[in-house]
């Protein structure tokens, strides 16, 4: 769900593969230390360099974009990078900025993985096969593999020159074959997220799946109708009494309803229907029918309440 306010942001800096891996790891620790001293620091990791197909990189997460960019532009970081260049560790690309709201390059694919216990070596081997297969396609720039804060969590970042080239890789038979082998190493092979207006977006095997539009529409109607009725009953008279003309009163009411639905009402309504909204778990006939029955019951209850409870009938209380 979408929440107001700052969101964590991550910078990934990729380096050329010259020099000794152990020496790079030691120097990267100095770069991570400079980040830990900065306000808003959340975590930092050096990429997995156990296979030659993976790029050397440093990934650092901060509490928000502003904190991240303060560190990226800081003299301390500049000094550490200058020392790295003297040791032969030159940046290969501009910093890659990754956040929930932004991915600063259309040719970059970011994938989260949760690896089953004891299967990390197999996972790395499969990632190496993926990287070698991607390298055969035009526009390939490199792959970064970074371990997460929690055991078993990994992030892979694949870079292509353009978004079209990335899309060709995502749809390729070579990637599909490698993913089949990878699936056995994962405790789950998908990630999900829910938009404020009830649509669950699920990424599975590189494919993006979404809640059917008719399900999202049914849920929005179940929340929108009582919201509008209650605002018309209780907010409308207040706005009218304040002297606002009808066109302004309606505009104010819509602002309140959108804000309430965006950040509170729709997320609350989506939670008990999470399985029904899921484009995979909720795709079955039985689950779909059960969710429809629940929402039809909600419709019946709300219509009955507003038809019979006089205190909620705004038309009798209009100025």
Secondary structure by P-SEA (a helix, b strand, c coil): cccccbbbbbbbbbbcccccaaaaaaaaaaaaaaaaacccccccccccccccccccbbbbbcccaaaaaaaaacaaaaaaaaaaaaaccccccccccccccccccccbbbbbbbbcccaaaaaaaaaaaaaaaaaacccccbbbbbbcccccbbbbbbbcccaaaaaaaaacaaaaaaaaaacccccccccccccccbbbbbbcccbbbbccaaaaaaaaaaaaaaaaaaaaacaaaaaaaacccaaaaaaaaaaaaaaaaaccaaaaaaccccccccccccccaaaaaaaaaaaaaaaaaaaaaaacccccccccccc
